[in-house]
Amino acid sequence: MGDISEKFVETLVDIKYALDQSSILAVTDANGVITYVNDKFCEVSQYSQKELLGNTHRIINADYHGRDFFKNMWEMISKGRVWQGEIKNRKKDGSFYWVDTIIVPFPKGADKPTSYVSIRRDITAQKEAEAQVYRLAYYDPLTNLRNRRGFHEFMEEAVQTAEQSQSMFATIFIDLDRFKHVNDTLGHKIGDGLLEAIAYRMEQFLESESTAVFRIGGDEFTVVWSGMQQEEEAQQAALHILDIFKAPFDSKGYQITMTPSLGVSVYPVHGEDAESLLRRADTAMYCAKDKGENRYEMYTVEMEKEFISRLTIEQELRQAIKDDSLYLHYQPKVDIKTGEMLGVEALIRWHHEEFGFIPPDRFIPIAENVGLIIPLGEWVIRTACKQNKKWQDEGYSPFVVSVNLSTLQFKQENLVEMIADALKEADLEARWLEIEITESVLINYDREIIKKLNALKEMGIYISIDDFGTGYSSFNHLKNLPIDVVKIDRSFVSGLPNANDEAIVSAIISMAHALQLKVLAEGIETDHQWDFLREEGCHEGQGYLFSKPIAADKFEEMLRDKKKER
C-alpha cells in the first residue's frame, strides 16, 4: 500500500460502506492529487495506475458539472464532512460513465483532513435507463422534438429566465392546414414522413439559444421564441415561421406543399405560465384558421370571449340535439311567372331558453367544425320528410321539400343509405325531396361525391346547387353531374338593378338554359328584381317578397288558405 499507514488502513476498515471488488476506490491527498486507485478504478476509467497516480481527478473530468458543483464539494470535505453525490466522468476513450460517489475525509472530523477516500459505484446502466425513460416521457418518438410534457418543463425555466432578465418571449402555436387530407389521400406513412420533414426544417431554421421547437400532438407544433424586448417582435417571429413553409416538403418522394395557421401569445402580456400562454396561443390559432389559414393572429381578449361563446354554443347545441329542442322553418319557392308555390326549403332554427334566438350562421359553422353537423343534418332530413308526408296525408297538394347538405355530410359513408331510410321511415316518395349542395362540395370533384350524387338521382331525388356563383365550380363540371337546379346566390340578386349584377345573373340563366337546368333566384325582395328575373327567363324564385321562412304551423295555415281559394 506504499505510503498509506497501518492506522489509515484500520480507519478504512471502520468505514460503514464496506469495500469489495465491485467498488471503485481512490485516495487523494489534501491537494486532490491521486495517491491510490484500485483495479476496478482502472478497469472502469480505462486508465492504468501509472497514468492516474500523481494526477488529479481532472483527468476523468467530463466537463458536465459546473464549477460551483466541485466548489461546494470541496468546501464540505475540506471541513471534515462526508460528501455524497452522483458524478459524470469521462473514460480514456472519450465515452462517459456515471458513478455514485462517497468521499470520506481522513481523519474524519478533522479541521484539516490530510487525505480523502472516495468510494464509487458505477451507475451508468441505471442513468442510461433513466435517460431512456425520460426521453420516452418528454420527447416525441417520430420527430425527436420535445413533446407536450417537455414543453411544460421547458416553459418553467423560460418563465424564470424571462422574469430575471425582464424580457419577453412568444409562444407560437402551429396547426397544419388540411393535414388530414394528406393522411386520407396518401396514407399515414406519407403523413408521418411529412411531419418528420417539417420538424427537421423547423429545427434547422429555428433551434437556437433563443428558440425551441416542440411537437405537442398530431399535426400541432409550438415554438418558444425567447429574448424579446417588445411585443412586436413576436409578429416578426410568426412571419419567419410562415416563410419556412413556403417551399414544398419531401415525404417519401412526394413533394407536398403544406401551410400552417399560427396563433401567438406573449409573456408576460398574455399570461405568466405555460398553460395560459399555450391556451391563448391556441385560441389565436383558431382565429387564424377561421380567417383563411396560412396566416398568424396575435392573441386578444376579444378572442377569448369569442372562444368561450363558441364553446358555450357547442355544449348547448349538443344538448339541444339530445333534447330535440330544435325546429324547422319553411320558406316557399314560387314559379317566377305565376307566383304559384312549387315547393319549400326547410331551414333549421334554434331558440335557446336563456340566450334567445341563435341565428343559423352562428351555430351551423360551429356544428361543422366539431362534427355536430352530421347528427344535426340527419335530424333535419328526417324531420322535413315526416312533415312533408304529414301535409300530403292532410290533403294538401304534394310539393318538393328541399334540405341543405354540407360538405362534411357528403363525406358520410352511409349518406345515401341514411336518406333512403329517412324517406322509408316517413313513407315519402323520393320525388318530393330535393337535396341542396353548395359549390364547395364540388371543388374536389372526386369519384365518391359523383357516386353519391348519382345514387341519390337514381332514387328520384332532385339535386340543386345552392349559392351558385360564389365558389369555384364551373358549368363544365355541371354538365357532367346529375344536377337539376342552379340557385343564383342572393348576393347577386340583392345587387339588382346594378349593371354588373344584372350581367352576372343573365349569364348564369343563359348558361343554365343551355345545359337544360332549371334556375332559382334566392333573396328576391323587390318587384324590380322579380320583373328582371322573369324577363330573363328565371324559372323559380325565393325571398321575402313572397314569404319569409315560417314555422310549420304557420306554413300549414298558408296552405289551408290557398286550399280555400281554390
C-alpha positions in Angstrom: 0.0 0.0 0.0 3.0 2.3 -0.3 2.7 5.4 1.8 -0.6 4.6 3.4 -0.1 3.9 7.1 -1.5 1.0 9.0 -3.7 3.3 11.1 -5.2 4.6 7.9 -5.9 1.1 6.8 -7.7 0.4 10.1 -9.8 3.5 9.6 -10.8 2.3 6.1 -12.0 -1.0 7.7 -14.2 1.0 10.0 -15.9 2.9 7.2 -19.5 1.7 7.2 -19.6 1.5 3.4 -17.8 -1.9 3.0 -15.3 -2.1 0.2 -15.5 -5.1 -2.1 -14.3 -6.0 -5.6 -17.1 -4.1 -7.2 -16.2 -0.7 -5.6 -14.2 1.9 -7.4 -11.7 3.1 -4.8 -9.3 6.1 -4.9 -7.4 8.1 -2.3 -6.2 11.7 -2.8 -4.1 13.9 -0.7 -5.1 17.3 0.7 -4.4 18.9 -2.7 -6.5 16.5 -4.6 -3.6 14.5 -6.1 -4.4 10.8 -6.5 -2.2 8.6 -4.3 -4.0 5.3 -4.7 -6.5 3.6 -7.0 -7.7 0.0 -7.1 -8.0 -2.2 -10.1 -11.7 -1.5 -10.5 -11.0 2.2 -10.9 -8.5 1.4 -13.7 -10.9 -1.1 -15.3 -13.8 1.4 -15.5 -11.8 4.5 -16.4 -9.6 2.7 -18.9 -6.5 4.4 -17.4 -3.6 2.5 -15.8 -2.4 3.1 -12.3 0.7 4.7 -13.7 -1.5 7.3 -15.6 -3.7 8.0 -12.6 -1.2 8.2 -9.7 0.2 11.7 -9.2 -2.6 13.2 -11.3 -5.8 14.9 -10.1 -9.3 13.8 -10.9 -9.4 16.4 -13.7 -8.1 13.6 -15.9 -11.5 12.0 -15.8 -13.5 15.3 -15.7 -16.4 15.1 -18.2 -16.9 18.9 -18.2 -20.5 18.1 -17.3 -20.7 19.6 -13.8 -20.3 23.3 -13.3 -17.6 24.9 -11.3 -20.0 25.5 -8.4 -20.6 21.8 -8.2 -17.0 21.0 -7.3 -16.5 24.1 -5.3 -19.3 23.1 -2.9 -18.0 19.5 -2.8 -14.5 20.7 -1.8 -15.9 23.1 0.8 -17.7 20.3 2.5 -14.9 17.7 2.6 -12.2 20.2 3.5 -14.2 20.8 6.6 -14.0 17.2 7.5 -17.6 16.3 6.4 -18.6 13.3 4.3 -19.9 14.2 0.8 -22.2 12.0 -1.4 -23.5 12.6 -4.9 -23.6 11.4 -8.5 -20.7 12.4 -10.8 -20.4 12.0 -14.6 -16.8 11.1 -15.6 -15.1 10.6 -18.9 -13.2 7.4 -19.9 -9.9 7.4 -21.7 -11.6 6.6 -25.0 -13.8 9.7 -24.6 -17.0 7.9 -23.6 -18.8 8.8 -20.4 -19.8 6.9 -17.3 -21.7 7.8 -14.1 -20.6 6.9 -10.5 -22.5 7.2 -7.2 -19.7 8.6 -5.0 -19.0 8.9 -1.3 -16.0 10.9 -0.2 -14.8 10.4 3.3 -12.2 12.9 4.8 -9.3 11.4 6.8 -9.0 11.8 9.7 -12.8 12.0 10.0 -14.0 15.2 11.6 -10.6 16.9 11.5 -10.4 20.6 10.7 -7.8 20.0 8.1 -8.0 16.4 6.6 -4.8 15.1 5.2 -6.4 12.6 2.7 -9.8 11.8 1.1 -11.1 8.4 0.4 -13.6 8.1 -2.5 -15.8 5.0 -2.8 -17.7 4.9 -6.1 -20.3 2.7 -7.7 -20.8 2.5 -11.4 -24.4 3.5 -12.1 -24.0 4.1 -15.9 -26.6 1.5 -16.8 -29.1 3.0 -14.3 -28.5 6.5 -15.6 -29.0 5.3 -19.2 -32.2 3.6 -18.3 -33.4 6.8 -16.5 -32.4 8.8 -19.6 -34.4 6.4 -21.8 -37.4 6.7 -19.6 -37.1 10.5 -19.6 -36.8 10.6 -23.4 -39.9 8.4 -23.8 -41.8 10.7 -21.4 -40.6 14.1 -22.7 -39.8 13.6 -26.4 -41.8 12.7 -29.4 -40.5 9.4 -30.9 -41.4 10.4 -34.5 -39.8 13.8 -34.8 -37.4 13.7 -31.8 -38.8 17.0 -30.8 -39.8 17.6 -27.2 -43.4 16.7 -26.6 -46.2 18.5 -24.6 -44.7 17.4 -21.3 -41.3 18.6 -22.5 -42.9 21.9 -23.4 -44.2 22.4 -19.9 -40.8 21.5 -18.4 -39.1 24.0 -20.7 -41.6 26.7 -20.0 -40.9 26.6 -16.3 -37.3 27.6 -17.0 -38.3 30.1 -19.7 -40.6 31.9 -17.3 -37.9 32.1 -14.7 -35.3 33.4 -17.2 -37.6 36.0 -18.6 -38.6 37.2 -15.1 -35.0 37.5 -14.1 -33.9 39.3 -17.3 -37.0 41.4 -17.5 -37.5 40.2 -21.1 -40.4 38.7 -23.1 -40.9 35.5 -25.1 -43.5 34.4 -27.6 -45.4 31.1 -27.5 -46.4 30.3 -31.1 -49.0 27.6 -31.7 -48.8 25.9 -35.1 -51.5 23.8 -36.6 -51.0 22.4 -40.1 -53.8 23.3 -42.6 -55.6 20.3 -44.1 -53.1 17.8 -42.8 -55.8 15.2 -42.5 -56.2 15.3 -46.3 -52.7 14.1 -46.7 -53.3 11.1 -44.4 -56.6 10.3 -46.1 -55.3 10.5 -49.7 -51.6 9.5 -49.5 -51.6 7.3 -46.3 -50.2 7.7 -42.8 -46.7 6.7 -43.8 -46.5 9.8 -46.1 -48.2 11.8 -43.4 -45.6 10.8 -40.8 -42.8 11.5 -43.3 -44.3 15.0 -43.8 -44.3 15.6 -40.0 -40.7 14.5 -39.8 -39.7 16.8 -42.7 -41.5 19.8 -41.1 -39.9 19.1 -37.8 -36.4 18.8 -39.3 -36.8 22.1 -41.3 -38.1 24.0 -38.3 -35.2 22.7 -36.2 -32.7 23.7 -38.8 -34.1 27.3 -39.1 -35.3 27.9 -35.6 -33.5 25.7 -33.0 -31.0 28.0 -31.2 -30.3 29.5 -27.8 -33.3 31.9 -28.3 -35.8 29.4 -29.8 -37.1 25.9 -29.1 -39.4 23.7 -31.2 -42.0 21.2 -29.8 -44.5 18.7 -31.2 -47.3 18.7 -28.8 -49.6 16.3 -30.6 -50.9 15.2 -34.0 -50.1 17.9 -36.5 -49.6 20.6 -33.8 -46.3 22.2 -33.0 -45.2 25.1 -30.8 -42.2 27.4 -31.0 -41.0 29.3 -28.0 -39.1 32.5 -29.1 -37.2 33.9 -26.2 -35.2 37.1 -25.5 -37.7 39.6 -26.9 -37.9 43.2 -25.6 -41.0 44.3 -27.4 -44.3 42.5 -28.2 -44.0 43.5 -31.9 -41.0 41.1 -32.2 -43.4 38.2 -31.9 -45.1 39.2 -35.2 -41.7 39.1 -37.0 -41.2 35.6 -35.4 -44.5 34.5 -36.8 -43.7 35.8 -40.3 -40.4 34.0 -40.2 -42.2 30.7 -39.4 -44.6 31.3 -42.3 -41.6 31.7 -44.6 -40.3 28.3 -43.6 -43.4 26.7 -45.0 -43.2 28.4 -48.4 -41.1 25.6 -50.1 -42.6 22.1 -50.5 -41.6 19.3 -48.1 -40.3 16.0 -49.3 -42.0 12.9 -47.9 -41.1 9.5 -49.2 -40.6 11.0 -52.7 -43.8 13.2 -52.6 -43.3 16.9 -52.9 -46.0 18.3 -50.6 -46.9 21.9 -50.0 -48.2 22.5 -46.5 -49.4 25.7 -44.9 -49.8 26.5 -41.2 -52.2 28.5 -39.1 -50.3 30.3 -36.3 -51.5 31.7 -33.0 -49.2 33.9 -30.9 -49.2 34.8 -27.2 -46.5 36.8 -25.4 -45.1 36.5 -21.9 -46.0 38.4 -19.6 -48.6 40.3 -21.7 -50.9 37.4 -22.3 -50.1 35.1 -19.4 -47.4 34.2 -16.9 -47.5 30.4 -17.0 -47.2 27.7 -19.6 -50.8 26.7 -19.5 -52.4 30.1 -20.0 -49.8 31.1 -22.7 -50.4 27.8 -24.7 -54.2 28.1 -24.3 -54.3 31.7 -25.6 -51.9 30.9 -28.4 -54.2 28.0 -29.3 -57.2 30.4 -29.3 -55.4 32.8 -31.6 -54.5 29.9 -33.9 -58.2 29.0 -34.3 -58.9 32.6 -35.2 -56.2 32.5 -37.9 -57.7 29.3 -39.3 -61.2 30.8 -39.3 -59.9 33.8 -41.3 -58.5 31.7 -44.1 -55.4 29.7 -42.9 -51.8 30.2 -43.9 -51.6 33.2 -41.6 -51.0 34.2 -38.0 -53.0 36.0 -35.4 -51.9 37.7 -32.1 -54.0 36.8 -29.1 -56.5 39.4 -27.9 -59.0 39.4 -25.0 -61.9 39.6 -27.6 -60.7 36.2 -29.0 -61.0 34.6 -25.6 -64.6 35.9 -25.2 -65.4 34.6 -28.7 -63.8 31.3 -27.9 -65.9 30.9 -24.7 -69.0 31.9 -26.6 -68.3 29.3 -29.3 -67.6 26.6 -26.6 -70.9 27.5 -24.9 -72.9 27.3 -28.1 -71.2 23.9 -28.9 -72.2 22.5 -25.5 -75.7 23.9 -25.6 -76.2 22.6 -29.2 -75.2 19.1 -28.2 -77.9 19.3 -25.5 -80.4 20.8 -27.9 -79.9 17.9 -30.4 -80.2 15.4 -27.5 -83.4 17.1 -26.2 -84.9 17.5 -29.7 -85.4 21.2 -29.0 -84.5 22.5 -32.5 -87.2 23.1 -35.1 -87.6 23.9 -38.8 -89.0 26.9 -40.6 -90.2 26.6 -44.2 -89.7 29.2 -47.0 -91.8 28.8 -50.2 -90.3 28.5 -53.6 -92.5 30.0 -56.3 -92.9 30.0 -60.1 -91.4 33.2 -61.3 -94.1 33.7 -64.0 -97.2 32.9 -61.9 -96.1 33.3 -58.3 -97.6 29.9 -57.5 -95.8 27.9 -54.8 -93.8 25.0 -56.2 -92.0 23.8 -53.1 -90.4 24.8 -49.9 -86.9 24.9 -48.3 -86.5 23.5 -44.8 -84.4 25.8 -42.6 -83.2 24.9 -39.2 -83.9 27.2 -36.3 -82.9 27.3 -32.6 -84.4 29.3 -29.8 -82.5 28.9 -26.6 -84.2 29.4 -23.3 -81.5 31.7 -21.9 -79.8 33.2 -25.0 -83.0 33.6 -27.1 -82.9 33.1 -30.9 -79.5 31.9 -32.1 -79.2 32.5 -35.9 -78.1 29.6 -38.1 -75.0 31.4 -39.4 -73.8 31.5 -35.8 -74.3 27.8 -34.8 -74.0 26.0 -38.2 -70.3 26.8 -38.7 -69.6 25.6 -35.1 -71.6 22.4 -35.8 -69.4 21.8 -38.9 -66.2 22.4 -37.0 -66.9 20.0 -34.2 -68.8 17.3 -36.3 -72.2 18.0 -34.9 -73.4 18.8 -38.4 -73.8 15.0 -39.0 -76.5 14.3 -36.4 -77.9 17.8 -37.0 -78.2 17.2 -40.8 -79.8 13.8 -40.3 -82.4 15.3 -37.9 -83.3 18.0 -40.5 -83.7 15.4 -43.3 -85.9 13.1 -41.2 -88.0 15.9 -39.8 -88.5 17.6 -43.2 -89.6 14.2 -44.8 -92.0 13.5 -42.0 -93.5 16.9 -42.1 -93.9 16.8 -45.9 -95.7 13.5 -45.7 -97.9 14.8 -42.9 -99.1 17.7 -45.2 -99.8 15.2 -48.0 -101.8 13.0 -45.7 -103.8 16.0 -44.7 -104.9 16.5 -48.2 -102.7 19.3 -49.4 -101.3 19.2 -52.9 -97.9 17.5 -52.9 -94.8 19.6 -53.3 -91.0 19.2 -53.0 -89.2 20.0 -49.8 -85.5 20.8 -50.1 -82.8 20.3 -47.5 -79.3 21.6 -47.4 -76.3 19.2 -47.1 -72.9 20.5 -46.0 -69.5 19.3 -47.4 -68.9 17.3 -44.2 -72.2 15.5 -44.6 -71.3 14.4 -48.1 -68.3 12.7 -46.6 -70.5 10.3 -44.7 -70.1 6.8 -45.9 -73.7 6.0 -45.2 -75.2 9.2 -46.5 -77.2 7.6 -49.3 -78.5 4.8 -47.0 -79.4 7.4 -44.3 -81.5 9.4 -46.8 -83.2 6.3 -48.1 -84.0 5.3 -44.6 -85.4 8.7 -43.8 -87.7 8.5 -46.9 -88.8 5.0 -45.9 -89.4 6.0 -42.3 -91.6 8.9 -43.4 -93.2 6.9 -46.2 -92.4 9.8 -48.5 -91.7 9.3 -52.2 -88.2 10.3 -53.3 -89.5 12.7 -55.9 -90.8 15.0 -53.1 -87.3 15.5 -51.7 -84.7 17.9 -53.0 -81.1 17.9 -51.8 -79.2 21.3 -52.0 -75.4 21.2 -52.1 -73.0 24.1 -52.1 -70.4 24.7 -54.7 -67.7 23.8 -52.1 -68.9 20.2 -52.3 -67.9 20.1 -55.9 -64.5 21.7 -55.6 -62.6 18.4 -55.4 -64.9 16.7 -57.9 -63.9 13.3 -56.7 -65.4 10.0 -57.6 -67.1 9.4 -54.2 -69.1 12.6 -54.5 -70.2 11.8 -58.0 -71.1 8.3 -57.0 -73.3 9.6 -54.1 -75.0 12.2 -56.3 -75.8 9.6 -59.0 -77.2 7.3 -56.3 -79.5 10.0 -55.0 -80.5 10.9 -58.5 -81.4 7.3 -59.3 -83.6 7.2 -56.3 -85.6 10.0 -57.8 -84.4 12.8 -55.6 -83.9 16.3 -57.1 -80.5 17.9 -56.7 -79.7 21.6 -56.8 -76.6 23.7 -56.3 -77.0 26.4 -53.7 -75.3 29.8 -53.7 -74.1 29.3 -57.3 -71.5 31.9 -58.4 -69.7 32.3 -55.1 -67.5 29.3 -55.3 -65.1 27.6 -57.8 -67.3 25.2 -59.8 -67.9 25.7 -63.4 -70.5 24.9 -66.0 -68.0 22.4 -67.4 -68.4 20.5 -64.2 -72.2 20.9 -64.1 -72.7 19.2 -67.5 -71.1 16.0 -66.1 -73.1 16.0 -62.9 -76.8 14.9 -62.2 -77.9 18.4 -61.3 -81.5 19.6 -61.7 -81.5 23.2 -60.4 -78.9 26.0 -60.1 -79.7 28.5 -57.3 -78.4 32.0 -58.0 -76.8 33.4 -54.8 -78.7 36.1 -53.1 -75.7 38.4 -53.2 -76.2 38.9 -57.0 -80.0 39.2 -56.7 -79.8 41.8 -53.9 -77.5 43.9 -56.2 -80.1 44.3 -58.9 -80.5 46.6 -60.8 -76.7 47.1 -60.6 -75.4 46.6 -64.1 -72.7 44.2 -63.1 -75.0 42.0 -61.1 -77.6 42.1 -64.0 -74.9 40.9 -66.3 -73.8 38.0 -64.0 -77.4 36.9 -63.3 -78.2 37.0 -67.1 -75.1 34.9 -67.9 -75.9 32.3 -65.2 -79.5 32.0 -66.5 -78.4 31.7 -70.2 -75.8 29.0 -69.4 -78.2 27.1 -67.3 -80.7 27.1 -70.1 -78.1 25.8 -72.5 -77.5 22.9 -70.1 -81.2 22.4 -69.7 -81.1 23.2 -66.0 -83.7 25.0 -64.0 -82.7 28.3 -62.4 -83.9 29.6 -59.0 -83.0 33.0 -57.7 -82.6 33.5 -53.9 -83.3 36.6 -51.9 -85.9 38.3 -54.0 -87.2 41.3 -52.1 -88.5 43.8 -54.7 -90.8 43.9 -57.6 -88.0 45.2 -59.8 -85.9 42.1 -59.0 -88.9 39.9 -59.8 -89.6 41.6 -63.1 -86.0 41.4 -64.2 -85.7 37.7 -63.4 -89.0 36.9 -65.1 -87.8 38.8 -68.2 -84.5 36.9 -68.2 -86.3 33.5 -68.1 -85.5 32.5 -64.5 -87.8 29.6 -63.6 -88.2 29.9 -59.8 -87.8 32.4 -57.0 -87.5 32.6 -53.3 -87.3 35.5 -50.9 -89.1 37.9 -48.6 -91.2 39.3 -51.5 -93.1 36.1 -51.4 -92.7 34.9 -47.8 -90.1 34.8 -45.1 -89.3 31.4 -43.5 -92.2 30.5 -41.2 -92.9 27.8 -38.6 -94.6 24.6 -39.7 -98.0 25.6 -38.1 -97.9 29.0 -39.8 -97.0 27.4 -43.1 -99.9 25.0 -42.7 -102.2 28.0 -42.3 -100.9 29.4 -45.5 -101.6 26.0 -47.2 -105.1 26.0 -45.8 -105.8 29.5 -47.1 -104.6 28.6 -50.5 -106.7 25.5 -50.5 -109.8 27.5 -49.6 -109.0 29.9 -52.5 -109.3 27.0 -54.9 
